[in-house]
Amino acid sequence: MLKYEIENETETSSQVSQISQIKADVIVVGSSISGLMTSCYLKLKLPHLNILAIGPRPEQEKRAYVGESLTEISIHFFWEIGLKDYLDRTHDRKNGLTFYHKLRIDDPNDYRYSVHAPGESLYYHSRQLNRPIFDRDLYHHAVQMGVQFLDGKVKEVNIGDGKNHHQAIVKTATGECVQLSARWIVDATGHHRIIGKKVATYNHPETGQRSAFWFRLADFNEFLPQLELSMRRPHEYDLLHSTHHFMGHANWIWCIPLQSSDRRNLISVGITYRPDLYDRPMQTLEHFLAAVESEHPAVAAMVRSGQILDMHSYRNYLYSADRVYSANGWFLVGNAARTVDPLYSTGLAMTALQIQQITEIVRRDLANTLAMDDVEALSSLWCQITARRQVDITDQYVTMHDPFSAHLRRYWNLNGWWNAILPLWWCGFLTNPQGADGLMGLLQGGEKSERAAWDLFRDASTQIGAAESRHFEQTFDFDQIINRRFDRPIHSIPQQLSRYFLWRLKMRFKLMKRLGWQQQVPQIRPLLLDLVRMLAVKYLFRLKFKSLFQTIDPPLCFDCASAAKQDHLSSIQALLP
């Protein structure tokens, strides 16, 4: 039974039946994973608010589930809402992202791969979500936290103007019409974008679109024994328990091991590609196998050995909203805000970041300290981070098959994640309006510098020609780039950000030296720009954010260090004979 105030309107001549009225503080439209995450987090951080989520139980709705690979932000998010023990028991351990670059992508008989992944164990371990199970259990967790649910579909929405509350008409599963009103409303309806289409303008890129085909596979023979792998050093963990990426011509394949309730061998397998560059048909399992056998026959053999549980596909699915939050109290989260390429598994991480930003906006609104500029700063920062990442990934498809160029792009991108995004998020800069506004300056004007680096990577690959394993050992050590302990105090932020720019400098300088200075004039200006930014963040960042360093609140209120220590002890025990 709902705990909200419920009233019945008197029938008028224009009404066929009575309409119940429900008043809540926050309406979350949608009960998929982004809606459940939003509901749980708001209830955790602002427990006095009435949170009402609209939608059916996950198991009662047909959904295009995909194996979900969590990353640092999303795993901490779920730990904080109380799911660490549950995740450890129920979902497969993830040791990081593993990328397989085939040395001869056009030769089906060549099984040699250069493997790029952390050699040393990560400090914080994530999980691979078996989504049908996880979504069901997350729903029950939300109920236990005090989130209320209304099983129905939204038929009409009227967005308030800040003075007047938002209104929604819902037709319940029993056929009753219910009128809802709330001060804040969240669109978590995925590609339906029930609210988003009313309040935002969506951009659908004409070039660089993305399509995907995927399925879950059970009772299969593993692919690793068939591969000839070369890597800088032996891994300290079981490589199988990773998120696997096989790179090809304008496409990449994911393989995500999952834990199932009956302990069967289970894995999510899929392909993401740019349809403007990849002209193979991709609508059936036969299409998938024909394409994959030509580049990665070991993956095709694994698929043929197992049992397909379900299949799904999206075509030309990329879009993005021009704004995702409003001072009038509406918010777009997850796929209602934008769709992403899952190459780096940051979809749920960016959703978690959004939810933390939304919670900060609502908190300030309740305290009457919210300024319109606060909302704009957080919205703009999130849109800028996600847009820059997707532009970069879009360009990668041109050289995704090129093992040497592609692995340099990987290191360049992950340097930004480990040494910039994660420390800034951990210390609260991405969820604080003043921090977000200041960081926009660091993000602006970097497009030419990025593209110059991409050109540099292509030139280096051209010089090498047909790459061999030894060539990768002559570049950079990924374990040195990774910032495993990004969870340091706020006073370390200048040092961590300067490390980010230092690695960019090292990569440019080493490759420019290798190619010959006289041919690298276009790289001089980006090199100097990174040098200036490295010195600026090291010596001036603290001055720029002087007041913020004293008052900023990190988004997490959970003993993550203790949780990580437990993970380390369990991983060490697992390696003992």
C-alpha positions in Angstrom: 0.0 0.0 0.0 1.4 3.4 -0.9 2.2 5.6 2.0 1.5 8.9 0.2 -1.5 11.2 0.7 -4.2 9.9 -1.7 -7.3 11.9 -2.6 -10.2 11.2 -4.9 -11.5 13.9 -7.3 -15.2 14.4 -7.6 -16.5 13.3 -11.0 -17.3 16.0 -13.5 -19.2 15.7 -16.8 -15.9 15.3 -18.6 -14.6 12.5 -16.4 -15.5 8.9 -17.0 -14.3 7.8 -13.6 -12.7 9.0 -10.4 -9.0 9.8 -10.5 -6.8 9.1 -7.5 -4.2 11.8 -6.7 -0.8 10.9 -5.2 1.6 13.6 -3.9 5.2 12.7 -3.6 8.5 14.6 -3.3 10.2 12.9 -6.2 8.7 11.0 -9.1 11.1 8.6 -10.9 9.6 7.6 -14.2 11.0 4.2 -15.0 11.9 1.1 -13.0 14.8 -0.2 -15.0 18.3 -0.1 -13.6 18.8 3.7 -13.9 15.5 4.4 -12.2 16.2 1.9 -9.4 19.7 3.4 -8.9 18.2 6.9 -8.7 15.5 5.9 -6.3 17.9 4.1 -3.9 20.5 6.8 -3.8 18.0 9.6 -3.2 16.4 7.6 -0.4 19.8 6.9 1.1 21.0 10.5 1.0 17.6 12.3 1.6 15.7 9.7 3.6 12.9 12.1 4.7 11.8 12.5 1.0 9.0 10.4 -0.4 10.4 8.7 -3.5 7.8 7.2 -5.9 9.1 5.1 -8.9 6.7 4.3 -11.8 7.0 1.0 -13.6 6.6 -2.7 -13.4 8.9 -5.2 -11.5 11.9 -6.0 -13.7 10.9 -9.6 -14.2 7.4 -8.6 -15.4 8.8 -6.5 -18.3 10.6 -7.7 -21.5 13.9 -6.0 -21.5 17.0 -6.1 -23.7 19.4 -7.2 -21.0 23.1 -7.1 -21.5 25.9 -8.3 -19.3 27.0 -5.1 -17.4 30.7 -4.5 -16.6 31.0 -2.2 -13.6 33.9 0.2 -13.2 35.3 2.1 -10.2 32.5 4.8 -9.9 29.6 2.4 -10.4 31.0 -0.3 -8.0 31.5 2.3 -5.3 28.0 3.6 -5.9 26.5 0.2 -5.3 28.7 -0.4 -2.3 27.4 2.8 -0.8 23.7 1.9 -1.2 24.4 -1.3 0.8 25.1 -3.9 -1.9 28.7 -4.9 -1.4 28.1 -8.3 0.4 25.3 -9.1 -2.1 27.5 -8.3 -5.1 30.4 -10.4 -3.7 28.0 -13.4 -3.2 26.0 -13.2 -6.4 28.0 -11.6 -9.3 31.3 -12.5 -10.9 34.5 -10.8 -9.9 36.0 -8.4 -12.5 39.7 -7.8 -12.5 39.7 -5.0 -15.0 39.3 -4.4 -18.8 41.3 -6.7 -21.1 42.0 -5.7 -24.7 43.0 -8.2 -27.4 44.8 -6.7 -30.4 45.3 -9.3 -33.1 48.7 -9.1 -34.8 47.3 -10.2 -38.2 43.6 -9.3 -38.1 43.0 -10.4 -41.8 44.4 -13.9 -41.2 41.9 -16.3 -39.6 44.6 -18.8 -39.1 46.7 -16.5 -37.0 45.8 -16.7 -33.3 48.5 -14.3 -32.0 47.3 -11.4 -29.8 48.9 -8.6 -28.0 47.0 -8.4 -24.7 46.7 -5.1 -22.8 45.3 -5.2 -19.3 46.6 -4.5 -15.8 49.3 -7.0 -14.9 49.1 -6.2 -11.2 45.9 -6.6 -9.4 43.7 -3.5 -9.1 43.1 -2.0 -5.6 39.4 -1.8 -6.1 37.7 -4.8 -7.8 34.5 -4.4 -9.7 31.8 -7.0 -10.6 30.2 -8.3 -13.8 26.4 -8.0 -13.4 24.0 -10.7 -14.5 21.4 -8.1 -15.2 18.1 -10.1 -15.0 19.1 -11.2 -11.5 20.6 -7.9 -10.5 17.7 -5.8 -11.6 15.2 -8.0 -9.8 17.3 -7.9 -6.6 17.9 -4.1 -6.9 14.1 -3.6 -7.0 13.7 -5.6 -3.8 16.5 -3.6 -2.2 14.8 -0.3 -3.1 11.6 -1.5 -1.5 13.6 -2.4 1.7 15.1 1.1 1.7 11.6 2.7 1.6 11.2 3.5 -2.0 7.5 3.3 -3.1 6.5 1.8 -6.4 3.4 2.3 -8.7 3.0 -0.4 -11.3 1.8 1.4 -14.4 2.6 3.5 -17.5 2.8 7.2 -17.8 0.2 8.5 -20.2 0.7 12.2 -19.9 3.3 14.5 -18.3 3.1 18.3 -17.5 6.4 19.8 -16.5 6.2 22.4 -13.8 7.9 25.8 -13.9 9.5 25.8 -10.5 6.5 27.4 -8.8 4.0 24.7 -9.8 4.7 21.0 -9.3 5.2 18.5 -12.1 2.1 16.5 -13.0 1.8 13.0 -14.5 -1.2 10.8 -15.4 -0.4 7.1 -14.9 -2.6 4.1 -16.0 -1.9 1.4 -13.5 -1.7 -2.3 -14.2 -5.2 -2.7 -12.9 -6.6 -0.1 -15.3 -7.0 2.7 -12.8 -5.9 6.3 -13.7 -3.8 8.0 -11.1 -2.7 11.7 -11.1 0.7 12.3 -9.6 2.4 15.5 -8.5 5.9 16.2 -7.2 8.4 18.9 -6.8 11.1 16.9 -8.7 10.7 14.5 -11.5 13.3 12.1 -13.1 13.1 10.6 -16.5 14.6 7.1 -16.3 12.7 5.6 -19.2 15.7 4.8 -21.4 15.2 5.3 -25.2 11.5 6.1 -24.6 12.6 9.5 -23.2 9.0 10.3 -22.0 10.1 13.5 -20.4 13.2 14.1 -22.4 11.4 14.6 -25.6 9.3 17.3 -24.0 12.1 19.3 -22.5 15.3 18.7 -24.5 16.6 18.6 -28.0 18.3 15.4 -29.1 21.2 15.2 -31.4 21.4 12.1 -33.6 24.9 12.0 -35.3 24.7 11.5 -39.1 28.2 10.0 -39.2 29.8 7.8 -36.7 26.6 6.1 -35.6 26.7 2.9 -33.7 25.0 -0.4 -33.9 25.2 -3.5 -31.7 24.2 -7.2 -31.7 24.5 -9.3 -28.6 23.3 -12.5 -26.8 23.9 -14.5 -23.6 25.7 -17.9 -24.1 25.6 -20.8 -21.7 27.6 -24.1 -21.3 30.4 -23.1 -23.7 34.0 -24.0 -24.1 36.3 -21.1 -23.1 38.2 -19.2 -25.8 41.5 -18.4 -23.8 43.1 -21.9 -24.4 43.0 -21.4 -28.1 44.8 -18.0 -28.2 48.5 -17.3 -28.4 48.9 -14.4 -26.0 51.8 -12.0 -25.5 51.9 -9.5 -22.7 54.5 -7.4 -20.8 54.3 -9.6 -17.7 52.2 -12.5 -16.3 49.0 -11.4 -14.7 48.5 -11.7 -11.0 44.9 -12.9 -11.4 42.7 -15.2 -13.4 42.5 -13.5 -16.8 39.1 -15.1 -17.5 37.5 -12.9 -14.8 37.8 -9.7 -16.8 35.8 -7.8 -19.4 37.2 -9.0 -22.7 37.5 -6.8 -25.8 38.5 -8.2 -29.2 39.3 -5.4 -31.6 38.6 -5.7 -35.4 37.9 -3.7 -38.5 35.5 -0.9 -37.4 34.1 -3.1 -34.7 34.9 -4.7 -31.4 33.5 -7.7 -29.6 32.8 -8.0 -25.9 32.8 -11.1 -23.8 31.7 -10.7 -20.2 31.7 -13.7 -17.9 28.6 -13.9 -15.7 27.7 -15.8 -12.5 24.3 -17.5 -12.8 22.0 -18.8 -10.1 22.5 -22.4 -11.1 26.3 -21.9 -11.5 26.3 -22.8 -15.3 29.0 -21.4 -17.5 27.4 -18.1 -18.6 28.8 -15.2 -20.7 27.5 -12.1 -22.5 28.8 -11.8 -26.0 28.2 -8.9 -28.4 29.6 -6.8 -31.2 29.5 -3.0 -31.5 30.3 -1.4 -34.8 30.1 1.7 -36.9 27.6 0.9 -39.7 29.1 3.6 -42.0 32.5 1.8 -41.9 31.3 -1.8 -41.3 29.2 -3.1 -44.2 28.5 -6.6 -43.1 24.9 -7.6 -42.2 24.4 -8.1 -38.5 20.8 -9.3 -37.8 21.1 -13.0 -37.0 23.5 -15.3 -35.2 24.7 -16.6 -38.6 25.6 -13.0 -39.6 27.6 -12.7 -36.3 29.4 -16.0 -36.7 30.3 -15.3 -40.4 31.8 -11.9 -39.4 33.6 -13.1 -36.3 35.1 -16.2 -37.9 37.0 -14.0 -40.3 38.7 -12.0 -37.6 38.5 -13.9 -34.3 37.7 -17.6 -35.0 38.3 -18.6 -31.3 35.3 -16.4 -30.3 33.2 -18.0 -33.0 34.2 -21.5 -31.9 33.2 -20.6 -28.3 29.8 -19.4 -29.5 29.2 -22.6 -31.6 30.1 -24.8 -28.6 27.4 -23.2 -26.3 23.7 -22.6 -26.0 22.2 -19.2 -27.0 19.7 -18.0 -24.3 18.5 -14.8 -26.0 19.5 -12.3 -28.7 19.1 -8.6 -29.1 20.2 -5.8 -31.5 20.2 -2.0 -31.7 20.9 -0.1 -34.9 22.0 3.5 -35.2 21.3 3.9 -31.5 23.4 7.0 -30.6 21.7 10.2 -29.5 22.4 12.9 -26.8 20.3 15.6 -25.1 21.4 19.2 -25.2 20.7 19.5 -21.5 20.0 17.0 -18.8 19.0 19.0 -15.7 16.8 22.0 -15.0 16.5 24.4 -12.1 12.8 23.7 -12.5 13.3 20.3 -11.0 13.4 17.8 -14.0 16.3 15.5 -14.7 17.2 13.0 -17.4 19.3 10.0 -16.4 20.9 7.1 -18.2 19.7 6.5 -21.7 17.1 9.2 -21.3 20.0 11.6 -21.3 22.2 10.0 -24.0 23.3 6.6 -25.3 27.0 5.6 -25.2 29.4 3.3 -26.8 30.3 0.7 -24.1 33.9 0.3 -25.1 35.2 1.4 -21.7 32.2 0.1 -19.7 31.4 3.6 -18.3 27.7 3.7 -19.0 26.6 2.9 -15.5 29.5 5.0 -14.1 28.2 8.1 -15.9 24.7 7.3 -14.7 25.9 7.0 -11.1 27.7 10.3 -11.5 24.5 11.9 -12.7 22.6 10.6 -9.8 25.1 12.0 -7.4 24.9 15.4 -9.1 21.0 15.3 -9.0 21.1 14.5 -5.3 23.4 17.5 -4.7 20.9 19.7 -6.7 17.9 18.5 -4.7 19.8 18.9 -1.4 20.7 22.5 -2.3 17.1 23.1 -3.5 15.8 21.9 -0.1 18.2 24.2 1.7 17.2 27.2 -0.5 20.9 27.6 -1.6 20.5 26.4 -5.2 21.4 28.9 -7.9 20.5 28.5 -11.6 24.2 28.5 -12.4 24.7 25.5 -10.1 22.4 23.4 -12.3 23.9 24.6 -15.5 27.5 23.9 -14.3 26.7 20.3 -13.4 24.7 19.6 -16.5 27.4 21.2 -18.8 30.2 19.3 -17.1 28.5 15.9 -17.4 27.5 16.6 -21.1 31.1 17.7 -21.9 32.8 14.7 -20.3 30.5 12.2 -22.1 30.6 14.0 -25.4 34.4 14.2 -25.4 34.6 10.5 -24.6 32.2 9.5 -27.4 33.9 11.7 -30.0 37.2 10.0 -29.1 35.7 6.5 -29.3 34.0 7.3 -32.6 37.3 8.2 -34.2 38.9 5.0 -32.9 36.9 2.8 -35.2 39.0 3.9 -38.1 42.1 2.3 -36.7 40.5 -0.2 -34.3 42.0 -3.1 -36.3 45.5 -1.6 -36.1 47.1 -3.2 -33.0 49.8 -0.6 -32.5 47.8 2.6 -33.0 44.8 1.2 -31.1 46.8 0.2 -28.0 48.3 3.7 -27.8 44.8 5.2 -28.0 43.8 2.8 -25.2 46.6 4.1 -22.9 45.9 7.7 -23.8 42.2 7.3 -22.8 42.8 5.3 -19.7 45.4 7.8 -18.4 42.6 10.3 -18.4 40.2 8.0 -16.5 42.7 6.9 -13.8 44.6 10.1 -13.3 42.0 12.8 -13.9 38.3 11.6 -13.8 38.6 9.2 -10.9 40.6 11.5 -8.5 38.3 14.5 -9.3 35.2 12.4 -8.7 36.5 10.8 -5.5 37.2 14.3 -4.0 33.8 15.7 -5.0 34.8 18.1 -7.8 32.4 16.5 -10.4 29.5 16.7 -8.0 30.0 20.2 -6.7 28.7 23.1 -8.9 31.7 25.4 -8.2 34.1 22.6 -8.9 32.3 21.7 -12.1 32.3 25.3 -13.3 36.0 25.6 -12.7 36.8 22.3 -14.4 35.0 23.3 -17.6 38.0 25.6 -18.3 40.4 22.6 -18.3 38.2 20.7 -20.8 37.8 23.6 -23.3 40.0 24.0 -26.3 41.6 20.5 -26.1 40.1 19.0 -29.3 43.0 20.0 -31.6 45.5 18.7 -29.1 43.6 15.4 -28.9 43.5 15.0 -32.7 47.2 15.8 -33.0 47.9 12.8 -30.6 45.7 10.5 -32.7 47.6 11.5 -35.8 50.9 10.8 -33.9 49.7 7.3 -33.0 48.8 6.6 -36.6 52.2 7.8 -37.8 54.0 5.6 -35.3 52.1 2.6 -36.4 52.8 3.4 -40.1 56.5 3.5 -39.3 56.5 0.1 -37.6 54.4 -1.6 -40.3 53.3 -5.1 -39.4 53.5 -5.1 -35.6 55.1 -7.9 -33.6 54.9 -8.6 -29.9 58.3 -6.9 -29.2 57.1 -3.6 -30.5 54.5 -3.2 -27.7 57.2 -3.8 -25.0 59.1 -0.8 -26.4 56.4 1.7 -25.7 54.7 2.3 -22.3 54.0 0.2 -19.2 50.3 0.2 -18.6 50.8 -0.7 -14.9 52.7 2.5 -14.4 50.0 4.6 -16.0 47.3 3.2 -13.8 46.6 5.3 -10.7 45.4 2.5 -8.5 45.1 4.6 -5.4 43.0 7.5 -6.7 41.3 7.5 -3.3 43.7 10.0 -1.8 42.8 13.2 0.1 41.8 16.4 -1.7 45.2 18.0 -1.2 46.7 15.4 -3.6 44.5 16.5 -6.5 47.1 18.9 -8.0 49.7 16.1 -7.9 47.3 13.6 -9.5 46.2 15.9 -12.3 49.8 16.9 -13.0 50.6 13.1 -13.4 47.8 13.0 -16.0 49.5 15.7 -18.1 52.9 14.3 -17.4 51.9 11.0 -19.0 50.5 12.8 -22.0 53.9 14.6 -22.3 55.8 11.3 -22.0 53.7 9.6 -24.7 54.1 12.5 -27.2 57.8 13.1 -26.5 58.8 9.4 -26.9 56.8 8.9 -30.1 58.0 12.3 -31.6 61.6 11.3 -30.8 61.0 7.9 -32.5 59.5 9.4 -35.6 62.1 12.2 -36.0 61.6 15.8 -34.8 61.6 17.4 -38.2 58.4 15.5 -39.2 56.6 16.5 -36.0 56.1 20.2 -36.2 52.3 19.9 -35.7 53.0 18.2 -32.4 55.0 21.1 -30.9 52.1 23.3 -29.9 50.1 20.4 -28.2 53.3 19.3 -26.4 53.8 22.8 -25.0 50.1 23.1 -24.1 50.3 19.9 -22.0 53.5 21.2 -20.4 51.8 24.5 -19.4 48.7 22.7 -18.1 50.8 20.3 -16.1 52.6 23.2 -14.4 49.3 25.1 -13.9 47.5 22.3 -12.2 50.5 21.5 -10.0 51.1 25.0 -8.8 47.9 27.0 -9.4 45.0 24.5 -9.1 44.9 24.8 -5.3 44.9 28.6 -5.5 42.0 28.6 -8.1 39.9 26.4 -5.8 41.2 27.7 -2.5 37.8 28.1 -0.8 36.5 24.8 -2.3 39.4 22.9 -0.8 38.0 23.8 2.6 34.4 23.2 2.0 33.9 20.5 -0.7 32.2 17.3 0.3 33.1 14.0 -1.5 30.1 12.1 -2.8 30.8 8.9 -0.9 30.0 8.2 2.7 31.3 4.6 2.8 34.5 3.0 4.1 35.7 1.9 0.7 39.3 1.4 1.9 38.1 -1.3 4.3 36.0 -2.9 1.5 39.0 -2.9 -0.8 41.2 -4.5 1.9 38.7 -7.3 2.2 38.8 -7.9 -1.5 42.6 -8.1 -1.4 42.6 -10.6 1.3 40.1 -12.8 -0.6 42.1 -12.5 -3.8 45.3 -13.5 -2.0 43.6 -16.5 -0.4 42.3 -17.5 -3.9 45.8 -17.6 -5.3 47.2 -19.8 -2.4 47.6 -23.5 -3.2 
